[in-house]
Structures are given as C-alpha cells and as structure tokens.
C-alpha cells in the first residue's frame, strides 16, 4: 500500500478524521506536527503502524501536494493556511462557537 496515495485519494476522509481532534476550518492555520500526528493516528486507526519519521515524511509529501493543489497556503516551514473547507462550513463553525458562548 502506498500511504501517500491513500492520503491523496481519501483527503476528505482524512481531514474529517483530523477535525475530530483538531480545530480545522477555512482560513485556519494547520501546523506540521498536528498534521504529522494526525497522519500517524489515521493509519493506526486502520491497524497500520507507521513510525514518527515515516509520518513526518508523509506530512512533508502530503503538505507539498496540498500546496500544489491550492488547498494549503504556506505561511512558514511548519504552518499553512487551510483553503479547502467551504465558507458555509465556516458559518456553521462560527454559529456553533456563538451558541457555546451563550
């Protein structure tokens, strides 16, 4: 199994998985280590053990792919801006946060 292809072909599933633990939404920042750990956990959930160095290599390759697609914008070597969640999702997230504060 090619792990990079798994991430590429299941990008939406992966980020929905990642959203369960990390706050990711349109225009939010995503950090390299968060992406690395989410990749490791994603594969562990599928009973596939990968090492932290393997997860780091996948994070570098996957983030490069996402930048080339325009899904991420590089802010620094280990921070990107999320461009791929629809703005409607932002409105839902904002509504949720507003309701939680009330």
Secondary structure by P-SEA (a helix, b strand, c coil): ccaaaaaaaaaaaaaaaaaacccccccccccaaaaaaaaaaaaaaacccccaaaaaaaaaaaaaaaaaacccccccccbbbbccccaaaaaaaaaaaaaaac
